[in-house]
């Protein structure tokens, strides 16, 4: 039979064990909440401007993906449908919500299809640029020596070529469709990312967990793909979010000059190019595609700034 002192001691020990278990559970919960991506998401969602930019971009992407639905069930016009009797209709006209152009084509329909084309080209360009730029940067930063010298000298050569002149030369020599235009734009966009990734990889490759992976026999490919590239991903995401607006403007500029996607396929750039001839008849033909480009670029810049702040490892909650 336990004495009163032994009973108190037992209860005290049980209470101490319970408090220790509760403290361990709280620390575990805090650890789960304070993961890198969890902290980044909390910082991002508390940035109101970034959330506004994200909402606008989601809306733009949904509109671009739903262009066929909008054409069939809302505007009841295809982007190439012409009706000279309905040319230059103002905004708010029956059956033409945002008016019509010089050939009687519905402006809203062409805007949503232009969004699909402009955002699609920018999206394809950024994916190809990230793939090639990240590969070059990781290889140069991880292996160093002759691989780094060779690849970085090629990057220096690409950076020395005026981007706009190179794009104009290529677009003048060949007729560019959406895929080839995206490839050409990506071909001049990847060089800046490769330098950023190279610098990040050089700071990562000598860390303890990389050396430990090499000691246990992990291959170079596994180390680069499973350990280095995921740690360089935040800087790639930020670069992409800040580069997409430039790619949209590049596509719009080439289409405006008549060197991008050719009519009757609508893009915001060639809509502006067509509108410059007839702006005195309808200013909306200039304002609407220009406003679409402005809003999209502005929203992506807000989103990019928010991602840059959220993914900065030097920030804490």
DONU-685087 format. One record per residue (C-alpha): chain; y, z, x. Coordinates in steps of 0.05 Angstrom, whole numbers, plus 5000, padded with zeros to 4 digits. Layout:
# residues N
<r><ch>A</ch><y>Y</y><z>Z</z><x>X</x></r>
...
END
This chain:
# residues 317
<r><ch>A</ch><y>5000</y><z>5000</z><x>5000</x></r>
<r><ch>A</ch><y>5068</y><z>4979</z><x>5026</x></r>
<r><ch>A</ch><y>5121</y><z>5032</z><x>5036</x></r>
<r><ch>A</ch><y>5192</y><z>5022</z><x>5009</x></r>
<r><ch>A</ch><y>5217</y><z>5003</z><x>5079</x></r>
<r><ch>A</ch><y>5163</y><z>4952</z><x>5089</x></r>
<r><ch>A</ch><y>5178</y><z>4922</z><x>5020</x></r>
<r><ch>A</ch><y>5252</y><z>4916</z><x>5037</x></r>
<r><ch>A</ch><y>5234</y><z>4884</z><x>5103</x></r>
<r><ch>A</ch><y>5189</y><z>4833</z><x>5069</x></r>
<r><ch>A</ch><y>5242</y><z>4816</z><x>5017</x></r>
<r><ch>A</ch><y>5294</y><z>4809</z><x>5072</x></r>
<r><ch>A</ch><y>5249</y><z>4762</z><x>5112</x></r>
<r><ch>A</ch><y>5235</y><z>4720</z><x>5049</x></r>
<r><ch>A</ch><y>5309</y><z>4717</z><x>5033</x></r>
<r><ch>A</ch><y>5325</y><z>4696</z><x>5105</x></r>
<r><ch>A</ch><y>5272</y><z>4642</z><x>5102</x></r>
<r><ch>A</ch><y>5300</y><z>4618</z><x>5035</x></r>
<r><ch>A</ch><y>5371</y><z>4615</z><x>5063</x></r>
<r><ch>A</ch><y>5346</y><z>4577</z><x>5124</x></r>
<r><ch>A</ch><y>5309</y><z>4527</z><x>5080</x></r>
<r><ch>A</ch><y>5371</y><z>4518</z><x>5036</x></r>
<r><ch>A</ch><y>5415</y><z>4508</z><x>5097</x></r>
<r><ch>A</ch><y>5367</y><z>4457</z><x>5126</x></r>
<r><ch>A</ch><y>5366</y><z>4419</z><x>5059</x></r>
<r><ch>A</ch><y>5442</y><z>4419</z><x>5057</x></r>
<r><ch>A</ch><y>5446</y><z>4392</z><x>5128</x></r>
<r><ch>A</ch><y>5395</y><z>4339</z><x>5111</x></r>
<r><ch>A</ch><y>5435</y><z>4319</z><x>5049</x></r>
<r><ch>A</ch><y>5499</y><z>4316</z><x>5090</x></r>
<r><ch>A</ch><y>5463</y><z>4273</z><x>5142</x></r>
<r><ch>A</ch><y>5440</y><z>4225</z><x>5088</x></r>
<r><ch>A</ch><y>5510</y><z>4220</z><x>5059</x></r>
<r><ch>A</ch><y>5542</y><z>4211</z><x>5127</x></r>
<r><ch>A</ch><y>5505</y><z>4149</z><x>5149</x></r>
<r><ch>A</ch><y>5548</y><z>4096</z><x>5181</x></r>
<r><ch>A</ch><y>5544</y><z>4048</z><x>5122</x></r>
<r><ch>A</ch><y>5554</y><z>4104</z><x>5073</x></r>
<r><ch>A</ch><y>5618</y><z>4126</z><x>5107</x></r>
<r><ch>A</ch><y>5641</y><z>4054</z><x>5112</x></r>
<r><ch>A</ch><y>5629</y><z>4043</z><x>5037</x></r>
<r><ch>A</ch><y>5668</y><z>4106</z><x>5020</x></r>
<r><ch>A</ch><y>5727</y><z>4084</z><x>5063</x></r>
<r><ch>A</ch><y>5724</y><z>4015</z><x>5033</x></r>
<r><ch>A</ch><y>5722</y><z>4036</z><x>4960</x></r>
<r><ch>A</ch><y>5781</y><z>4083</z><x>4970</x></r>
<r><ch>A</ch><y>5822</y><z>4024</z><x>4996</x></r>
<r><ch>A</ch><y>5853</y><z>3999</z><x>4932</x></r>
<r><ch>A</ch><y>5880</y><z>3934</z><x>4962</x></r>
<r><ch>A</ch><y>5812</y><z>3917</z><x>4991</x></r>
<r><ch>A</ch><y>5779</y><z>3930</z><x>4923</x></r>
<r><ch>A</ch><y>5830</y><z>3885</z><x>4890</x></r>
<r><ch>A</ch><y>5815</y><z>3830</z><x>4941</x></r>
<r><ch>A</ch><y>5740</y><z>3839</z><x>4930</x></r>
<r><ch>A</ch><y>5748</y><z>3835</z><x>4854</x></r>
<r><ch>A</ch><y>5789</y><z>3770</z><x>4860</x></r>
<r><ch>A</ch><y>5738</y><z>3739</z><x>4907</x></r>
<r><ch>A</ch><y>5680</y><z>3758</z><x>4861</x></r>
<r><ch>A</ch><y>5719</y><z>3725</z><x>4803</x></r>
<r><ch>A</ch><y>5731</y><z>3662</z><x>4845</x></r>
<r><ch>A</ch><y>5658</y><z>3657</z><x>4865</x></r>
<r><ch>A</ch><y>5635</y><z>3667</z><x>4793</x></r>
<r><ch>A</ch><y>5683</y><z>3612</z><x>4770</x></r>
<r><ch>A</ch><y>5659</y><z>3565</z><x>4824</x></r>
<r><ch>A</ch><y>5586</y><z>3578</z><x>4808</x></r>
<r><ch>A</ch><y>5600</y><z>3571</z><x>4734</x></r>
<r><ch>A</ch><y>5638</y><z>3506</z><x>4738</x></r>
<r><ch>A</ch><y>5585</y><z>3469</z><x>4699</x></r>
<r><ch>A</ch><y>5586</y><z>3521</z><x>4643</x></r>
<r><ch>A</ch><y>5662</y><z>3520</z><x>4640</x></r>
<r><ch>A</ch><y>5662</y><z>3443</z><x>4637</x></r>
<r><ch>A</ch><y>5610</y><z>3440</z><x>4582</x></r>
<r><ch>A</ch><y>5629</y><z>3499</z><x>4537</x></r>
<r><ch>A</ch><y>5703</y><z>3514</z><x>4550</x></r>
<r><ch>A</ch><y>5741</y><z>3452</z><x>4572</x></r>
<r><ch>A</ch><y>5692</y><z>3400</z><x>4544</x></r>
<r><ch>A</ch><y>5712</y><z>3353</z><x>4600</x></r>
<r><ch>A</ch><y>5677</y><z>3328</z><x>4662</x></r>
<r><ch>A</ch><y>5719</y><z>3329</z><x>4726</x></r>
<r><ch>A</ch><y>5720</y><z>3252</z><x>4729</x></r>
<r><ch>A</ch><y>5733</y><z>3239</z><x>4654</x></r>
<r><ch>A</ch><y>5796</y><z>3196</z><x>4648</x></r>
<r><ch>A</ch><y>5842</y><z>3183</z><x>4589</x></r>
<r><ch>A</ch><y>5907</y><z>3147</z><x>4605</x></r>
<r><ch>A</ch><y>5932</y><z>3163</z><x>4535</x></r>
<r><ch>A</ch><y>5930</y><z>3237</z><x>4553</x></r>
<r><ch>A</ch><y>5963</y><z>3232</z><x>4622</x></r>
<r><ch>A</ch><y>6013</y><z>3285</z><x>4644</x></r>
<r><ch>A</ch><y>5999</y><z>3333</z><x>4586</x></r>
<r><ch>A</ch><y>6033</y><z>3401</z><x>4596</x></r>
<r><ch>A</ch><y>5999</y><z>3468</z><x>4602</x></r>
<r><ch>A</ch><y>5974</y><z>3493</z><x>4535</x></r>
<r><ch>A</ch><y>5961</y><z>3425</z><x>4504</x></r>
<r><ch>A</ch><y>5903</y><z>3420</z><x>4454</x></r>
<r><ch>A</ch><y>5838</y><z>3407</z><x>4490</x></r>
<r><ch>A</ch><y>5875</y><z>3411</z><x>4557</x></r>
<r><ch>A</ch><y>5886</y><z>3485</z><x>4572</x></r>
<r><ch>A</ch><y>5922</y><z>3473</z><x>4639</x></r>
<r><ch>A</ch><y>5946</y><z>3403</z><x>4623</x></r>
<r><ch>A</ch><y>5923</y><z>3337</z><x>4654</x></r>
<r><ch>A</ch><y>5939</y><z>3293</z><x>4714</x></r>
<r><ch>A</ch><y>5963</y><z>3222</z><x>4721</x></r>
<r><ch>A</ch><y>5895</y><z>3194</z><x>4700</x></r>
<r><ch>A</ch><y>5887</y><z>3241</z><x>4641</x></r>
<r><ch>A</ch><y>5835</y><z>3284</z><x>4676</x></r>
<r><ch>A</ch><y>5832</y><z>3357</z><x>4655</x></r>
<r><ch>A</ch><y>5866</y><z>3401</z><x>4707</x></r>
<r><ch>A</ch><y>5826</y><z>3464</z><x>4693</x></r>
<r><ch>A</ch><y>5760</y><z>3428</z><x>4700</x></r>
<r><ch>A</ch><y>5781</y><z>3398</z><x>4766</x></r>
<r><ch>A</ch><y>5807</y><z>3465</z><x>4791</x></r>
<r><ch>A</ch><y>5740</y><z>3500</z><x>4779</x></r>
<r><ch>A</ch><y>5701</y><z>3443</z><x>4810</x></r>
<r><ch>A</ch><y>5751</y><z>3443</z><x>4867</x></r>
<r><ch>A</ch><y>5738</y><z>3518</z><x>4876</x></r>
<r><ch>A</ch><y>5663</y><z>3503</z><x>4882</x></r>
<r><ch>A</ch><y>5676</y><z>3449</z><x>4934</x></r>
<r><ch>A</ch><y>5729</y><z>3486</z><x>4975</x></r>
<r><ch>A</ch><y>5693</y><z>3553</z><x>4975</x></r>
<r><ch>A</ch><y>5627</y><z>3520</z><x>4987</x></r>
<r><ch>A</ch><y>5652</y><z>3482</z><x>5048</x></r>
<r><ch>A</ch><y>5684</y><z>3546</z><x>5075</x></r>
<r><ch>A</ch><y>5620</y><z>3585</z><x>5062</x></r>
<r><ch>A</ch><y>5575</y><z>3534</z><x>5096</x></r>
<r><ch>A</ch><y>5623</y><z>3530</z><x>5155</x></r>
<r><ch>A</ch><y>5624</y><z>3605</z><x>5165</x></r>
<r><ch>A</ch><y>5548</y><z>3612</z><x>5161</x></r>
<r><ch>A</ch><y>5538</y><z>3557</z><x>5213</x></r>
<r><ch>A</ch><y>5594</y><z>3584</z><x>5257</x></r>
<r><ch>A</ch><y>5566</y><z>3655</z><x>5254</x></r>
<r><ch>A</ch><y>5495</y><z>3631</z><x>5270</x></r>
<r><ch>A</ch><y>5515</y><z>3590</z><x>5331</x></r>
<r><ch>A</ch><y>5570</y><z>3635</z><x>5355</x></r>
<r><ch>A</ch><y>5527</y><z>3698</z><x>5350</x></r>
<r><ch>A</ch><y>5469</y><z>3664</z><x>5387</x></r>
<r><ch>A</ch><y>5514</y><z>3641</z><x>5444</x></r>
<r><ch>A</ch><y>5549</y><z>3709</z><x>5449</x></r>
<r><ch>A</ch><y>5484</y><z>3749</z><x>5448</x></r>
<r><ch>A</ch><y>5450</y><z>3706</z><x>5501</x></r>
<r><ch>A</ch><y>5512</y><z>3706</z><x>5546</x></r>
<r><ch>A</ch><y>5524</y><z>3781</z><x>5539</x></r>
<r><ch>A</ch><y>5451</y><z>3802</z><x>5547</x></r>
<r><ch>A</ch><y>5428</y><z>3759</z><x>5605</x></r>
<r><ch>A</ch><y>5495</y><z>3754</z><x>5642</x></r>
<r><ch>A</ch><y>5497</y><z>3719</z><x>5710</x></r>
<r><ch>A</ch><y>5487</y><z>3643</z><x>5707</x></r>
<r><ch>A</ch><y>5474</y><z>3642</z><x>5632</x></r>
<r><ch>A</ch><y>5539</y><z>3679</z><x>5619</x></r>
<r><ch>A</ch><y>5579</y><z>3635</z><x>5667</x></r>
<r><ch>A</ch><y>5551</y><z>3570</z><x>5639</x></r>
<r><ch>A</ch><y>5561</y><z>3588</z><x>5566</x></r>
<r><ch>A</ch><y>5629</y><z>3619</z><x>5574</x></r>
<r><ch>A</ch><y>5655</y><z>3560</z><x>5614</x></r>
<r><ch>A</ch><y>5633</y><z>3515</z><x>5556</x></r>
<r><ch>A</ch><y>5670</y><z>3562</z><x>5508</x></r>
<r><ch>A</ch><y>5732</y><z>3558</z><x>5552</x></r>
<r><ch>A</ch><y>5728</y><z>3482</z><x>5550</x></r>
<r><ch>A</ch><y>5723</y><z>3483</z><x>5473</x></r>
<r><ch>A</ch><y>5782</y><z>3531</z><x>5468</x></r>
<r><ch>A</ch><y>5825</y><z>3485</z><x>5511</x></r>
<r><ch>A</ch><y>5818</y><z>3428</z><x>5460</x></r>
<r><ch>A</ch><y>5870</y><z>3429</z><x>5405</x></r>
<r><ch>A</ch><y>5830</y><z>3444</z><x>5342</x></r>
<r><ch>A</ch><y>5872</y><z>3404</z><x>5293</x></r>
<r><ch>A</ch><y>5873</y><z>3342</z><x>5337</x></r>
<r><ch>A</ch><y>5797</y><z>3345</z><x>5347</x></r>
<r><ch>A</ch><y>5786</y><z>3351</z><x>5272</x></r>
<r><ch>A</ch><y>5834</y><z>3293</z><x>5258</x></r>
<r><ch>A</ch><y>5798</y><z>3250</z><x>5310</x></r>
<r><ch>A</ch><y>5729</y><z>3264</z><x>5281</x></r>
<r><ch>A</ch><y>5752</y><z>3254</z><x>5210</x></r>
<r><ch>A</ch><y>5786</y><z>3189</z><x>5228</x></r>
<r><ch>A</ch><y>5725</y><z>3160</z><x>5263</x></r>
<r><ch>A</ch><y>5674</y><z>3180</z><x>5210</x></r>
<r><ch>A</ch><y>5675</y><z>3188</z><x>5135</x></r>
<r><ch>A</ch><y>5661</y><z>3261</z><x>5121</x></r>
<r><ch>A</ch><y>5622</y><z>3288</z><x>5062</x></r>
<r><ch>A</ch><y>5618</y><z>3362</z><x>5044</x></r>
<r><ch>A</ch><y>5561</y><z>3378</z><x>5092</x></r>
<r><ch>A</ch><y>5588</y><z>3339</z><x>5151</x></r>
<r><ch>A</ch><y>5658</y><z>3367</z><x>5139</x></r>
<r><ch>A</ch><y>5629</y><z>3438</z><x>5140</x></r>
<r><ch>A</ch><y>5591</y><z>3422</z><x>5204</x></r>
<r><ch>A</ch><y>5654</y><z>3394</z><x>5238</x></r>
<r><ch>A</ch><y>5695</y><z>3455</z><x>5218</x></r>
<r><ch>A</ch><y>5640</y><z>3502</z><x>5242</x></r>
<r><ch>A</ch><y>5637</y><z>3464</z><x>5307</x></r>
<r><ch>A</ch><y>5707</y><z>3487</z><x>5326</x></r>
<r><ch>A</ch><y>5704</y><z>3556</z><x>5293</x></r>
<r><ch>A</ch><y>5646</y><z>3589</z><x>5329</x></r>
<r><ch>A</ch><y>5678</y><z>3595</z><x>5398</x></r>
<r><ch>A</ch><y>5722</y><z>3656</z><x>5382</x></r>
<r><ch>A</ch><y>5662</y><z>3693</z><x>5352</x></r>
<r><ch>A</ch><y>5619</y><z>3680</z><x>5413</x></r>
<r><ch>A</ch><y>5670</y><z>3715</z><x>5458</x></r>
<r><ch>A</ch><y>5675</y><z>3775</z><x>5411</x></r>
<r><ch>A</ch><y>5599</y><z>3781</z><x>5406</x></r>
<r><ch>A</ch><y>5591</y><z>3773</z><x>5482</x></r>
<r><ch>A</ch><y>5639</y><z>3831</z><x>5495</x></r>
<r><ch>A</ch><y>5604</y><z>3875</z><x>5443</x></r>
<r><ch>A</ch><y>5535</y><z>3859</z><x>5472</x></r>
<r><ch>A</ch><y>5557</y><z>3875</z><x>5542</x></r>
<r><ch>A</ch><y>5579</y><z>3944</z><x>5518</x></r>
<r><ch>A</ch><y>5513</y><z>3955</z><x>5481</x></r>
<r><ch>A</ch><y>5461</y><z>3929</z><x>5529</x></r>
<r><ch>A</ch><y>5465</y><z>3988</z><x>5579</x></r>
<r><ch>A</ch><y>5458</y><z>4043</z><x>5527</x></r>
<r><ch>A</ch><y>5399</y><z>4091</z><x>5528</x></r>
<r><ch>A</ch><y>5363</y><z>4064</z><x>5468</x></r>
<r><ch>A</ch><y>5364</y><z>3993</z><x>5496</x></r>
<r><ch>A</ch><y>5335</y><z>4017</z><x>5562</x></r>
<r><ch>A</ch><y>5283</y><z>4058</z><x>5524</x></r>
<r><ch>A</ch><y>5262</y><z>3996</z><x>5484</x></r>
<r><ch>A</ch><y>5255</y><z>3957</z><x>5549</x></r>
<r><ch>A</ch><y>5214</y><z>4013</z><x>5581</x></r>
<r><ch>A</ch><y>5163</y><z>4014</z><x>5524</x></r>
<r><ch>A</ch><y>5152</y><z>3939</z><x>5533</x></r>
<r><ch>A</ch><y>5196</y><z>3908</z><x>5479</x></r>
<r><ch>A</ch><y>5210</y><z>3834</z><x>5491</x></r>
<r><ch>A</ch><y>5280</y><z>3808</z><x>5502</x></r>
<r><ch>A</ch><y>5277</y><z>3773</z><x>5434</x></r>
<r><ch>A</ch><y>5259</y><z>3838</z><x>5399</x></r>
<r><ch>A</ch><y>5313</y><z>3877</z><x>5435</x></r>
<r><ch>A</ch><y>5366</y><z>3825</z><x>5418</x></r>
<r><ch>A</ch><y>5344</y><z>3815</z><x>5345</x></r>
<r><ch>A</ch><y>5326</y><z>3887</z><x>5327</x></r>
<r><ch>A</ch><y>5371</y><z>3930</z><x>5369</x></r>
<r><ch>A</ch><y>5432</y><z>3891</z><x>5395</x></r>
<r><ch>A</ch><y>5448</y><z>3843</z><x>5339</x></r>
<r><ch>A</ch><y>5449</y><z>3895</z><x>5283</x></r>
<r><ch>A</ch><y>5498</y><z>3938</z><x>5324</x></r>
<r><ch>A</ch><y>5543</y><z>3877</z><x>5334</x></r>
<r><ch>A</ch><y>5540</y><z>3859</z><x>5260</x></r>
<r><ch>A</ch><y>5603</y><z>3898</z><x>5239</x></r>
<r><ch>A</ch><y>5648</y><z>3858</z><x>5285</x></r>
<r><ch>A</ch><y>5616</y><z>3794</z><x>5260</x></r>
<r><ch>A</ch><y>5629</y><z>3813</z><x>5188</x></r>
<r><ch>A</ch><y>5701</y><z>3829</z><x>5202</x></r>
<r><ch>A</ch><y>5710</y><z>3764</z><x>5240</x></r>
<r><ch>A</ch><y>5680</y><z>3724</z><x>5183</x></r>
<r><ch>A</ch><y>5724</y><z>3757</z><x>5130</x></r>
<r><ch>A</ch><y>5786</y><z>3742</z><x>5171</x></r>
<r><ch>A</ch><y>5765</y><z>3671</z><x>5189</x></r>
<r><ch>A</ch><y>5745</y><z>3645</z><x>5120</x></r>
<r><ch>A</ch><y>5819</y><z>3638</z><x>5098</x></r>
<r><ch>A</ch><y>5832</y><z>3594</z><x>5159</x></r>
<r><ch>A</ch><y>5772</y><z>3551</z><x>5142</x></r>
<r><ch>A</ch><y>5795</y><z>3543</z><x>5070</x></r>
<r><ch>A</ch><y>5864</y><z>3522</z><x>5095</x></r>
<r><ch>A</ch><y>5833</y><z>3475</z><x>5145</x></r>
<r><ch>A</ch><y>5791</y><z>3440</z><x>5092</x></r>
<r><ch>A</ch><y>5852</y><z>3437</z><x>5046</x></r>
<r><ch>A</ch><y>5895</y><z>3407</z><x>5102</x></r>
<r><ch>A</ch><y>5843</y><z>3353</z><x>5119</x></r>
<r><ch>A</ch><y>5834</y><z>3336</z><x>5045</x></r>
<r><ch>A</ch><y>5909</y><z>3334</z><x>5036</x></r>
<r><ch>A</ch><y>5914</y><z>3284</z><x>5093</x></r>
<r><ch>A</ch><y>5860</y><z>3242</z><x>5061</x></r>
<r><ch>A</ch><y>5810</y><z>3257</z><x>5116</x></r>
<r><ch>A</ch><y>5766</y><z>3307</z><x>5080</x></r>
<r><ch>A</ch><y>5723</y><z>3300</z><x>5018</x></r>
<r><ch>A</ch><y>5745</y><z>3237</z><x>4983</x></r>
<r><ch>A</ch><y>5763</y><z>3229</z><x>4909</x></r>
<r><ch>A</ch><y>5739</y><z>3228</z><x>4855</x></r>
<r><ch>A</ch><y>5704</y><z>3292</z><x>4880</x></r>
<r><ch>A</ch><y>5756</y><z>3345</z><x>4869</x></r>
<r><ch>A</ch><y>5778</y><z>3396</z><x>4921</x></r>
<r><ch>A</ch><y>5841</y><z>3437</z><x>4921</x></r>
<r><ch>A</ch><y>5866</y><z>3397</z><x>4981</x></r>
<r><ch>A</ch><y>5857</y><z>3327</z><x>4952</x></r>
<r><ch>A</ch><y>5886</y><z>3352</z><x>4885</x></r>
<r><ch>A</ch><y>5949</y><z>3370</z><x>4923</x></r>
<r><ch>A</ch><y>5948</y><z>3304</z><x>4959</x></r>
<r><ch>A</ch><y>5944</y><z>3266</z><x>4893</x></r>
<r><ch>A</ch><y>5998</y><z>3311</z><x>4862</x></r>
<r><ch>A</ch><y>6050</y><z>3295</z><x>4916</x></r>
<r><ch>A</ch><y>6057</y><z>3225</z><x>4888</x></r>
<r><ch>A</ch><y>6069</y><z>3247</z><x>4816</x></r>
<r><ch>A</ch><y>6100</y><z>3317</z><x>4822</x></r>
<r><ch>A</ch><y>6164</y><z>3293</z><x>4787</x></r>
<r><ch>A</ch><y>6123</y><z>3280</z><x>4724</x></r>
<r><ch>A</ch><y>6086</y><z>3346</z><x>4725</x></r>
<r><ch>A</ch><y>6102</y><z>3403</z><x>4774</x></r>
<r><ch>A</ch><y>6040</y><z>3440</z><x>4749</x></r>
<r><ch>A</ch><y>5996</y><z>3390</z><x>4787</x></r>
<r><ch>A</ch><y>6026</y><z>3417</z><x>4851</x></r>
<r><ch>A</ch><y>6033</y><z>3490</z><x>4832</x></r>
<r><ch>A</ch><y>5963</y><z>3503</z><x>4804</x></r>
<r><ch>A</ch><y>5919</y><z>3480</z><x>4864</x></r>
<r><ch>A</ch><y>5970</y><z>3510</z><x>4912</x></r>
<r><ch>A</ch><y>5968</y><z>3576</z><x>4874</x></r>
<r><ch>A</ch><y>5892</y><z>3575</z><x>4874</x></r>
<r><ch>A</ch><y>5892</y><z>3567</z><x>4950</x></r>
<r><ch>A</ch><y>5944</y><z>3621</z><x>4959</x></r>
<r><ch>A</ch><y>5909</y><z>3672</z><x>4914</x></r>
<r><ch>A</ch><y>5841</y><z>3659</z><x>4947</x></r>
<r><ch>A</ch><y>5868</y><z>3664</z><x>5018</x></r>
<r><ch>A</ch><y>5909</y><z>3727</z><x>5001</x></r>
<r><ch>A</ch><y>5848</y><z>3760</z><x>4969</x></r>
<r><ch>A</ch><y>5803</y><z>3746</z><x>5028</x></r>
<r><ch>A</ch><y>5856</y><z>3773</z><x>5076</x></r>
<r><ch>A</ch><y>5859</y><z>3838</z><x>5035</x></r>
<r><ch>A</ch><y>5783</y><z>3841</z><x>5036</x></r>
<r><ch>A</ch><y>5781</y><z>3828</z><x>5110</x></r>
<r><ch>A</ch><y>5831</y><z>3882</z><x>5126</x></r>
<r><ch>A</ch><y>5792</y><z>3931</z><x>5084</x></r>
<r><ch>A</ch><y>5727</y><z>3913</z><x>5119</x></r>
<r><ch>A</ch><y>5760</y><z>3920</z><x>5187</x></r>
<r><ch>A</ch><y>5784</y><z>3990</z><x>5170</x></r>
<r><ch>A</ch><y>5718</y><z>4010</z><x>5136</x></r>
<r><ch>A</ch><y>5673</y><z>3987</z><x>5193</x></r>
<r><ch>A</ch><y>5715</y><z>4016</z><x>5249</x></r>
<r><ch>A</ch><y>5669</y><z>4068</z><x>5281</x></r>
<r><ch>A</ch><y>5729</y><z>4106</z><x>5307</x></r>
<r><ch>A</ch><y>5748</y><z>4126</z><x>5236</x></r>
<r><ch>A</ch><y>5717</y><z>4187</z><x>5203</x></r>
<r><ch>A</ch><y>5716</y><z>4211</z><x>5132</x></r>
END
